[in-house]
């Protein structure tokens, strides 16, 4: 029997990005300058038009000073995250 994981909460992830950016009072231009990403990319991620790559999220985590695992924890909003216990 195959057990599929729950769908990642991509909405929560993009809202967390928007929250962290707003908390710092950064514009898209400021975050773009700090992350090396295009302003358009940031807008498209926050508006849910694209998800970005792992490299994109890595750059965002560094720019925001937030560990990548803490940022990605939003993907599990609404369901139990996986545990370290082997199954």
Buried (B, 14 or more C-beta within 10 A) or exposed (E): EEEEEEEBBEEBBBBBBBEBBEEBEBEBEBBBEBBEBEBEBBEBBBEEEBEBEEEBBBBBBBBBEBEEEEBBBBBBBEEEEEEEEEE
